[in-house]
């Protein structure tokens, strides 16, 4: 009887591990560790900083998540972002007016949630 229980528990663990591994390698998981998004995009603003904002980003689990969110923000024209994983915060400098919804959409597209 005890052997069946142990086998059932092990089967459940294996199923979750395989499911998690497949989504991880497809880049669909909450963590993007295996997905090659670990290159930091270097960016400079074209003009002087006219606005600074901070946003809370939830859902980042590792440094690859941080880089992914930071790169998504830095792809926005007029935005220079620095994301802190431990604080779960993005500090953004803008050289032009950028709507908060554009910033939130870029981060949410990566699979994270955003608040101010």
C-alpha positions in Angstrom: 0.0 0.0 0.0 2.8 2.4 0.9 4.6 1.7 -2.3 1.5 2.8 -4.3 1.3 6.1 -2.5 5.0 6.8 -3.1 4.6 5.9 -6.8 1.6 8.2 -7.1 3.4 11.1 -5.5 6.4 10.6 -7.7 4.2 10.4 -10.8 2.6 13.7 -9.9 6.1 15.3 -9.3 7.3 14.0 -12.7 4.2 15.3 -14.5 4.6 18.8 -13.0 8.4 18.8 -13.8 7.8 17.8 -17.4 5.0 20.4 -17.9 7.2 23.1 -16.3 10.2 22.1 -18.4 8.3 22.2 -21.6 6.8 25.7 -21.0 10.2 26.9 -19.8 12.0 25.8 -23.0 9.2 27.2 -25.2 9.7 30.6 -23.4 6.1 30.5 -22.1 6.8 30.2 -18.4 6.8 33.0 -15.8 10.6 32.9 -15.8 12.5 33.5 -19.0 15.7 31.9 -17.9 16.2 29.5 -20.8 15.0 31.9 -23.5 18.1 33.9 -24.5 16.7 37.2 -23.3 19.8 37.9 -21.2 21.5 40.4 -23.5 21.1 43.9 -22.0 20.2 46.5 -24.6 22.4 49.6 -24.1 20.5 52.9 -24.7 21.0 56.6 -24.2 18.4 59.3 -24.4 18.5 61.8 -27.3 17.7 64.8 -25.1 17.7 66.0 -21.5 15.6 64.2 -19.0 12.3 66.0 -18.5 10.5 63.4 -16.4 11.3 60.6 -14.0 8.9 57.8 -13.0 8.9 54.7 -10.9 6.8 51.6 -11.4 6.4 48.4 -9.3 6.8 45.2 -11.4 5.5 42.0 -10.0 6.2 38.5 -11.3 10.0 38.8 -11.9 11.8 35.8 -10.5 15.4 36.0 -11.7 17.9 38.3 -13.3 16.8 37.2 -16.8 13.3 38.4 -15.9 14.8 41.7 -14.9 16.7 42.1 -18.1 13.7 41.1 -20.2 11.5 43.8 -18.5 14.3 46.4 -18.7 14.8 45.7 -22.4 11.1 45.9 -23.1 11.0 49.4 -21.5 14.2 50.5 -23.3 12.6 49.7 -26.6 10.1 52.6 -26.0 11.2 55.7 -27.8 12.3 58.4 -25.3 12.6 56.0 -22.3 15.7 54.9 -20.4 14.9 52.3 -17.8 16.8 50.7 -14.9 15.0 47.7 -13.3 15.9 46.5 -9.8 15.0 42.8 -9.2 15.2 42.9 -5.4 13.0 45.9 -5.1 10.7 44.9 -8.0 10.9 48.4 -9.3 11.6 50.1 -12.6 13.1 53.6 -12.5 12.4 55.4 -15.8 13.9 58.6 -17.2 12.1 60.2 -20.2 13.3 62.8 -22.6 9.8 63.4 -23.8 6.2 62.8 -22.6 5.4 59.1 -22.5 2.0 57.8 -21.5 2.0 55.5 -18.5 -0.2 53.0 -20.5 2.6 52.6 -23.1 5.0 51.7 -20.3 2.6 49.3 -18.6 1.8 47.6 -21.9 5.4 47.0 -22.7 6.0 45.3 -19.3 2.7 43.4 -19.3 3.6 42.0 -22.8 6.5 40.3 -21.1 4.1 38.6 -18.7 4.6 40.8 -15.6 2.1 43.1 -13.8 2.7 46.8 -13.2 1.6 49.3 -10.7 2.8 52.8 -9.7 
